[in-house]
Amino acid sequence: MSAILVTGANGEIGQALIRHIHDGAPEKPIITLDLKPPVDAIAPLITNALIGDVTDPEVCEAAAHAHRVDTIFHLAALLSTRCEQDPELCHHVNVEGTLNLLRLAHALGRAYGRVAFVFPSSIAVYGLPAGRNISAPVREDEYLMPTTMYGINKLYCEHLGRYYSHYYQQEADACVDFRALRFPGIISAHTLPTGGTTDYASEMIHAAVQGKPYAAFVHEQTRLPFMMMPDAVRALLMLAQTPAERLTRTAYNVNSFSISAAEIAALVQGQFAASQVSFAPNPVRQRIVDSWPNDVDDSTARSDWGWSPAFGIETAFSDYLIPGICAHYGVSSE
């Protein structure tokens, strides 16, 4: 049976994706590639866990020999804040790692048939002008002038994927079927924040549940698009499963809702009256989020492959985030 390869398996998206794949098709072999052994929550669900670096071609070749792989979810990456601290390392991991996986996908495609390559891109590919006054949701082809190494890497990897899908070696029948999702901020109720630039949203809830004060690293007026982890995973799987003839582009915006940091704080304080949320903007992180759009237009994803989020603002907090994070700490959400 053909298998699915997931890189970055121990990350927030990786853990959620693996659980969802296993729940939907428990017989489907899941191969993972990560720097560390799989965490206990997903280890029993994995057929073969490869330990190594995506920038190492030999490790990627080992993944190819492990099973016949027909779908790759390439999630391994350094995140935006870390990338600004070490941009050269960020480029090495995020670009060279992606190029290695695209080479692997091409080799697998030549051996067994076309390989689906699903890539989580980011709102960071956008770079809005300073002093912006843009109220309309941003479409896929607008403001593609990223100001961070992370965003530059993601946009370049989108183009690499498009090249391997349509132009590599000028093949009549492409071996790689590359598809990218430009995610907004993603919030999970089941994994801890890992230092992402939009993690202030989930960090507020984690602090409130633990009875700790929290100082957000952005201005209270900061407004960004967000989505919940179950919707992010569902979007990845929907895009992976959509027939190629229905797709009109290689990179799609997806979104659930746009919300300000102050509105998030109000929702948290409405549930936890004793919570203490303040705002202490970090200049570096604030400059990053200020370059991103307040909202994105995902109408093409909705029309091409039926995308629609399950969680709106109220249900995201009342039905998913607060109950899930409370359960993590053994606290009642009532």
Helices and strands as residue ranges (DSSP letters): E 3-7, H 12-24, E 30-34, G 43-45, E 48-51, H 57-66, E 69-74, H 80-85, H 87-91, I 92-96, H 97-112, E 115-122, G 123-125, H 149-166, G 168-170, E 176-183, E 185-187, H 200-209, E 214-216, E 223-228, H 229-241, G 244-246, E 251-253, E 257-260, H 261-271, E 277-279, H 283-290, H 299-305, H 313-315, I 316-321, H 322-328
